[in-house]
């Protein structure tokens, strides 16, 4: 299936596209050489890589509500208040990368698109809030990401979409991939832990074992109501697992507060007014000059900017 033939919602409203932007910024920063610099000699490898991602995404995105969520602060989210070692395994971002994040957000804004960040909440929470509000308006969502955590947001008609590799999962696909329904993913991560985010899990319980437990009990609360029942599962070492869950119940409950996505951030758009507006050509020209975009690249961008402007005119 091509990118241009993604299934549409059954409603009259187009799906809302919610982009986990930071993943694509980090991916570019890690894969492209730091020798890519702007006219001031500062590294812009992450910006250039992210701009290529934007070109690909927006070329296949018909005019529709779209928001780009960014992780604004990786060390001060509300999850650190719950567990100070949350994501402590990640080194702080260097100033050069922080500058590139700012430029990426400037680029999105200059294109007339919504970009959002928060000093207290993560990009996942921004996306979760917008997804929840979209569904309340009868809209489905496209979750543009590579983060398995966001699979917990997939509802009927939605897609989790790793855009770079064109890997897409609907609710059934999530269950086939992870062994649990989307609404069970946060519980699964609480049991198994998440090394990427430095969230401790129960020793001896991985994602597959956690899935088997949840398929039997449904959710963590049902597990805690019948911990002895875990010992009766047809799982190797079931009695030991039962004892471990009892021993680590407090840690599991703490982890569940970390793995769940917060879906009610007060200061985000309440009416989901995130349709594209007219690009700011002056701001884009200044950014392209700074980044040293050559003539062929500017031609590609000019074609996209023209499409965005035409789309805004049609929607007006």
ABEGO torsion letter per residue (X at the ends): XBAAABBBBABABBBBBBBBAAAAAAAAAAABBAABBBAAGBBAAAAAAAAAAAAAAAAABBBBBBBBBBBABAAABAAAAABAABGAABBBBBAAAAAAAAAAAAAAAAAGBBBBBBAABBAAAAAAAAAAAAAAAGBBBBBBBABAAAAAABBBGBBBBBAAAGBBBBAAAAAAAAGBBAAAAAAAAAAAEBAAAGBBBBBGBBAAAAAAAAAAAGBAAAAAABAAAAAABBBBGAAAAAAAAAAAAAAAAAAAAAABBBABBAABBAAGBABBBBBBAAAAAAAAAAAGBBAAAAAAAAAAAAAAAAAAAAAX
